[in-house]
Amino acid sequence: IHAEGYPAAEMKHGPIALIDAEMPVVVIATHNGLYEKVISNIQEIKARKGKVIAIVTKGDTIIRQIADCCIELPETLECLDSLLTTIPLQLLAYHIAVCKGMDVDQPRNLAKSVTVE
């Protein structure tokens, strides 16, 4: 499947053109300094009929009203957000690969190398 990762601020510089009713978008929307901007991005996605899967801070009511699906994470320090949000993203990638029949234990084109000093 097509997948790209972009910071929320970059969405309006290209990836937004890909959004339609068939394009699910995973959004990290935890309570931090960019929360309001991410809400704006979600509204842009919804205006283009995109499906929004949001990773939110537990108890979030604003994004729950506009997203199609929410994955709640416990509240933490902003500097630890990236550690917590990585877990559901990795699980999502894993389960999509399994659903597509991919062998998740044998990724293709993976070169093993050993460096010796």
C-alpha positions as a printed NumPy array, in Angstrom:
array([[  0.   ,   0.   ,   0.   ],
       [  1.055,   3.568,  -0.486],
       [  2.348,   5.116,   2.737],
       [  4.172,   8.351,   3.478],
       [  5.097,  10.06 ,   6.726],
       [  4.914,  13.844,   6.922],
       [  5.027,  16.422,   9.682],
       [  1.629,  18.09 ,  10.077],
       [  3.055,  21.416,   8.849],
       [  4.031,  19.837,   5.517],
       [  0.627,  18.406,   4.616],
       [ -0.444,  21.438,   2.596],
       [  2.705,  21.22 ,   0.445],
       [  1.827,  18.134,  -1.564],
       [  0.334,  15.17 ,   0.334],
       [ -3.054,  16.869,   0.605],
       [ -3.493,  16.348,  -3.161],
       [ -3.57 ,  12.556,  -2.569],
       [ -6.494,  12.658,  -0.144],
       [ -9.864,  11.333,  -1.26 ],
       [-12.554,   8.961,   0.042],
       [-10.221,   5.971,  -0.48 ],
       [ -7.224,   7.494,   1.358],
       [ -7.014,   6.778,   5.089],
       [ -4.821,   9.224,   6.984],
       [ -3.242,   8.431,  10.341],
       [ -2.851,  11.585,  12.43 ],
       [ -0.888,  11.988,  15.648],
       [ -3.   ,  14.456,  17.622],
       [ -1.829,  14.316,  21.207],
       [ -2.155,  17.35 ,  23.479],
       [  0.963,  19.361,  22.716],
       [  1.919,  22.728,  21.237],
       [  0.693,  21.757,  17.748],
       [ -2.73 ,  20.439,  18.779],
       [ -4.757,  23.279,  17.204],
       [ -2.829,  23.025,  13.914],
       [ -3.437,  19.278,  13.777],
       [ -7.174,  19.886,  14.264],
       [ -7.017,  22.227,  11.266],
       [ -5.3  ,  19.504,   9.226],
       [ -7.972,  16.973,  10.205],
       [-10.661,  19.388,   9.032],
       [ -8.831,  19.738,   5.685],
       [ -8.685,  15.946,   5.336],
       [-12.376,  15.572,   6.163],
       [-13.26 ,  18.317,   3.655],
       [-11.683,  16.079,   0.99 ],
       [-13.67 ,  13.037,   2.234],
       [-10.545,  11.385,   3.679],
       [-10.789,   8.824,   6.464],
       [ -9.014,   9.918,   9.655],
       [ -7.46 ,   7.529,  12.147],
       [ -6.29 ,   9.706,  15.034],
       [ -3.859,   8.866,  17.806],
       [ -5.047,  11.041,  20.67 ],
       [ -4.482,  11.679,  24.35 ],
       [ -6.911,   9.738,  26.538],
       [-10.089,  11.704,  27.174],
       [ -9.837,  13.867,  24.04 ],
       [-13.356,  14.885,  23.026],
       [-12.673,  17.393,  20.242],
       [-10.904,  15.083,  17.788],
       [-13.175,  12.162,  18.68 ],
       [-16.05 ,  14.188,  17.161],
       [-14.34 ,  14.678,  13.779],
       [-12.108,  11.598,  13.33 ],
       [-13.408,   8.288,  11.999],
       [-11.424,   6.282,  14.526],
       [ -9.395,   7.205,  17.613],
       [ -6.624,   5.323,  19.361],
       [ -6.187,   6.673,  22.887],
       [ -2.836,   6.945,  24.63 ],
       [ -2.209,   7.909,  28.257],
       [ -1.24 ,  11.496,  28.971],
       [  2.499,  12.01 ,  29.338],
       [  5.158,  14.67 ,  29.105],
       [  5.401,  16.216,  25.644],
       [  9.015,  15.057,  25.321],
       [  7.807,  11.433,  25.686],
       [  4.954,  11.667,  23.154],
       [  7.03 ,  10.214,  20.338],
       [  7.837,   7.112,  22.389],
       [  4.167,   6.398,  23.079],
       [  2.86 ,   7.21 ,  19.6  ],
       [  5.383,   4.887,  17.967],
       [  3.766,   1.81 ,  19.554],
       [  0.352,   1.989,  17.835],
       [  1.995,   3.018,  14.544],
       [  4.263,  -0.036,  14.614],
       [  1.332,  -2.3  ,  15.521],
       [ -0.753,  -0.813,  12.703],
       [  2.047,  -1.468,  10.192],
       [  2.463,  -5.016,  11.496],
       [ -1.251,  -5.874,  11.31 ],
       [ -1.64 ,  -4.374,   7.837],
       [  1.298,  -6.473,   6.63 ],
       [ -0.221,  -9.62 ,   8.16 ],
       [ -3.637,  -8.851,   6.588],
       [ -1.934,  -8.454,   3.207],
       [ -0.282, -11.856,   3.604],
       [  3.241, -10.483,   3.928],
       [  5.888, -12.445,   5.812],
       [  6.719,  -9.975,   8.561],
       [  9.671, -12.09 ,   9.713],
       [ 11.398, -12.019,   6.325],
       [ 11.318,  -8.502,   4.874],
       [ 12.479,  -8.48 ,   1.265],
       [ 15.536,  -6.6  ,   0.057],
       [ 16.974,  -6.4  ,   3.554],
       [ 20.751,  -6.555,   3.316],
       [ 22.509,  -7.902,   6.366],
       [ 25.907,  -6.453,   6.973],
       [ 28.527,  -6.74 ,   9.658],
       [ 31.089,  -4.068,  10.263],
       [ 34.48 ,  -5.165,  11.47 ],
       [ 37.087,  -2.806,  12.794]])
